[in-house]
Amino acid sequence: MSMSQEPVDWRKSSRSSTQTNCVEVGRTADGAAVRDSKDPTAGYFTTTHRQWRTFLRALKTDHFD
């Protein structure tokens, strides 16, 4: 599968459906992109696959608590 550098398939957590302070995550060819769901035209930042996996692992192990 070949993907462009532009993020695709933006998603917001289903747990944040009633919240207004949310982020959305999109897929890129090299990893993931993150943007503010309230202002999606303001831009986004990107991460590599490795950076994204490391971040998710840290979230799942309560590294930020």
Secondary structure as UniProt FT lines:
FT   STRAND          8..12
FT   HELIX           14..16
FT   TURN            17..18
FT   STRAND          23..27
FT   STRAND          31..36
FT   TURN            37..38
FT   HELIX           40..42
FT   STRAND          45..48
FT   HELIX           49..60
FT   TURN            61..64
//
